[in-house]
Amino acid sequence: MLRLRIKEVATSKGYNMSTLSRAADVPFITIRRAWKNPYYELRLATLHKIAMALGVPTSELIEDVDES
């Protein structure tokens, strides 16, 4: 199962939901859903836009976790 690390990475770089939304040009509601639910399913293109805004590889925003 894949878990998003958007909140962790963004906060470590000084972003909040609003500033990340503007920087990535992604709707605030999408950022909020991914921020609050790390298992929210995002399109790869959206995840890439967020990664570019944060200055990290897209793979850094995804974590593979056990389903247990």
C-alpha positions as CSV (number, residue, x, y, z in Angstrom):
1,M,0.0,0.0,0.0
2,L,1.3,3.4,-0.9
3,R,1.3,6.3,1.6
4,L,1.8,9.9,0.7
5,R,4.5,11.9,2.6
6,I,3.3,15.3,1.3
7,K,2.6,16.8,4.8
8,E,5.9,15.6,6.3
9,V,8.0,16.9,3.3
10,A,6.1,20.1,3.0
11,T,6.3,21.1,6.6
12,S,10.0,20.3,6.8
13,K,10.5,22.8,3.9
14,G,8.3,25.5,5.6
15,Y,5.1,25.0,3.5
16,N,1.6,24.9,4.8
17,M,-1.4,23.7,2.8
18,S,-2.2,27.2,1.4
19,T,1.4,28.0,0.3
20,L,1.9,24.6,-1.2
21,S,-1.4,24.9,-3.2
22,R,-0.2,28.2,-4.7
23,A,3.3,27.1,-5.3
24,A,2.3,23.8,-7.0
25,D,-0.7,25.4,-8.8
26,V,-2.9,22.6,-7.4
27,P,-6.4,23.2,-6.0
28,F,-6.4,23.8,-2.2
29,I,-9.0,21.1,-1.7
30,T,-6.7,18.5,-3.4
31,I,-3.8,19.5,-1.1
32,R,-6.0,19.4,1.9
33,R,-7.3,15.9,1.1
34,A,-3.8,14.6,0.6
35,W,-2.5,16.4,3.7
36,K,-5.3,15.0,5.9
37,N,-5.4,11.5,4.4
38,P,-2.0,10.0,3.5
39,Y,-3.7,7.2,1.6
40,Y,-5.6,9.6,-0.7
41,E,-5.2,8.7,-4.4
42,L,-3.7,11.4,-6.4
43,R,-3.0,11.5,-10.1
44,L,0.7,11.1,-10.9
45,A,0.7,14.4,-12.8
46,T,-0.6,16.2,-9.6
47,L,2.0,14.4,-7.4
48,H,4.7,15.5,-9.8
49,K,3.5,19.2,-9.7
50,I,3.7,19.0,-5.9
51,A,7.1,17.5,-5.9
52,M,8.4,20.1,-8.3
53,A,7.1,22.9,-6.1
54,L,8.8,21.3,-3.1
55,G,12.1,20.7,-5.0
56,V,12.2,17.0,-4.4
57,P,11.9,13.9,-6.6
58,T,8.3,12.6,-6.9
59,S,9.5,9.3,-5.3
60,E,10.3,11.2,-2.1
61,L,6.5,11.9,-1.6
62,I,5.6,8.2,-1.7
63,E,6.2,5.5,0.9
64,D,5.5,1.8,0.5
65,V,4.0,0.5,3.7
66,D,2.7,-2.9,4.9
67,E,-1.1,-3.3,5.0
68,S,-1.0,-4.9,8.4
